[in-house]
Amino acid sequence: MMYLRLFSSAIILFSIAFLPYWFYLILILASIIIFPFFVEAIVFGFLIDILYGGGVGGLLLSPFAFGATILVFISMPVQKRLRMHV
């Protein structure tokens, strides 16, 4: 499971650098749902804001990182109810 998480993080990092936004957003959302406490999504949110942000400014005003943080914490109770065999 750890190697799958590392592999998915590498794929997401590649997709942030080279693929369109809709592709990496879907991958990040799927990873948040599949992996428990996927905090890498928050780091990826900061990376997206650094690379493609329109000068929003400040770490607290980072919309992608803020959205990823909210999704990670909302998905925690939902993941306990889901029955997934990965």
C-alpha positions as CSV (number, residue, x, y, z in Angstrom):
1,M,0.0,0.0,0.0
2,M,2.9,2.4,0.7
3,Y,4.4,1.8,-2.7
4,L,1.0,2.4,-4.3
5,R,0.7,5.7,-2.4
6,L,4.2,6.7,-3.4
7,F,3.6,5.8,-7.0
8,S,0.3,7.8,-7.1
9,S,2.1,10.8,-5.6
10,A,4.7,10.6,-8.4
11,I,2.0,10.4,-11.0
12,I,0.2,13.4,-9.5
13,L,3.4,15.4,-9.4
14,F,4.1,14.5,-13.1
15,S,0.6,15.4,-14.1
16,I,0.8,18.8,-12.3
17,A,3.9,19.6,-14.3
18,F,2.9,18.4,-17.7
19,L,-0.9,17.6,-18.0
20,P,-4.0,19.8,-18.0
21,Y,-5.6,20.9,-14.7
22,W,-8.7,18.6,-15.0
23,F,-6.5,15.6,-15.1
24,Y,-4.5,16.2,-11.9
25,L,-7.6,17.5,-10.0
26,I,-9.3,14.2,-10.7
27,L,-6.2,12.3,-9.6
28,I,-5.9,14.3,-6.4
29,L,-9.6,13.8,-5.6
30,A,-9.4,10.0,-6.2
31,S,-6.3,9.8,-4.1
32,I,-8.0,11.6,-1.2
33,I,-10.8,9.1,-1.4
34,I,-8.7,6.0,-1.7
35,F,-5.8,6.6,0.7
36,P,-6.3,7.4,4.4
37,F,-5.2,10.9,5.4
38,F,-3.6,11.8,2.1
39,V,-1.8,14.9,3.3
40,E,0.2,15.0,0.1
41,A,-2.8,16.7,-1.4
42,I,-2.2,19.7,0.7
43,V,1.4,19.9,-0.5
44,F,0.2,19.5,-4.1
45,G,-2.3,22.3,-3.5
46,F,0.6,24.6,-2.5
47,L,2.5,23.5,-5.5
48,I,-0.4,24.2,-7.8
49,D,-0.8,27.6,-6.3
50,I,2.9,28.4,-6.7
51,L,3.1,27.2,-10.3
52,Y,-0.3,28.4,-11.6
53,G,-1.7,30.8,-9.0
54,G,-2.5,34.3,-10.1
55,G,-0.7,36.1,-7.3
56,V,-3.2,35.5,-4.6
57,G,-0.5,35.9,-2.0
58,G,0.2,34.4,1.4
59,L,0.1,30.8,2.6
60,L,-3.3,31.3,4.2
61,L,-4.9,32.5,1.0
62,S,-3.9,29.5,-1.1
63,P,-7.2,28.3,-2.6
64,F,-6.0,24.9,-3.8
65,A,-4.2,24.1,-0.5
66,F,-7.2,25.3,1.5
67,G,-9.6,23.2,-0.6
68,A,-7.4,20.1,-0.3
69,T,-7.2,20.5,3.5
70,I,-11.0,20.7,3.7
71,L,-11.4,17.6,1.4
72,V,-8.9,15.6,3.4
73,F,-10.6,16.2,6.7
74,I,-14.1,15.7,5.3
75,S,-13.1,12.4,3.7
76,M,-11.7,10.9,6.9
77,P,-15.1,9.9,8.4
78,V,-16.4,8.9,5.0
79,Q,-13.4,6.5,4.4
80,K,-14.3,4.6,7.5
81,R,-17.7,3.8,6.1
82,L,-16.4,2.9,2.6
83,R,-15.3,-0.7,2.1
84,M,-12.4,-0.6,-0.3
85,H,-10.0,-3.3,-1.2
86,V,-7.0,-1.7,-2.8
